[in-house]
Amino acid sequence: MKVVNLMERIVEEVLATQWNHLRMPCACDLCKNDVMALALNALPTRYVAHDKGRMIVLVRMMDEQYQADVLREISRAAVIVASKPSH
């Protein structure tokens, strides 16, 4: 397994499931990527190098506070991008 920031995958999954609830004026890939980038910059990185580390992070992700933190940062990022889109 290659070293990856698992937080990137987590944010991508949450963003995909919550996108319709964010009420974004634009659904283009640029806006989605901007939301994802802003959220990732505000969240701690979770690098893993093997499946054991991946499982540990995924188990922590089941914690309600952890999920709330990810959703909070996605929501904040969406507000910023909606008010000043890059295009």
QUILINGI-V902232 format. One record per residue. N is the residue number from 1. SS is DSSP state (h for helix, s for strand, l for the rest). Layout:
n->[N,N]
ss->[SS,SS]
This chain:
n->[1,2,3,4,5,6,7,8,9,10,11,12,13,14,15,16,17,18,19,20,21,22,23,24,25,26,27,28,29,30,31,32,33,34,35,36,37,38,39,40,41,42,43,44,45,46,47,48,49,50,51,52,53,54,55,56,57,58,59,60,61,62,63,64,65,66,67,68,69,70,71,72,73,74,75,76,77,78,79,80,81,82,83,84,85,86,87]
ss->[l,l,l,s,s,h,h,h,h,h,h,h,h,h,h,h,h,h,h,h,h,l,l,l,l,l,l,l,h,h,h,h,h,h,h,h,h,h,h,h,h,h,l,l,l,l,s,s,l,l,h,h,h,h,h,h,h,h,h,h,h,l,l,h,h,h,h,h,h,h,h,h,h,h,h,h,h,h,h,h,h,h,h,l,l,l,l]
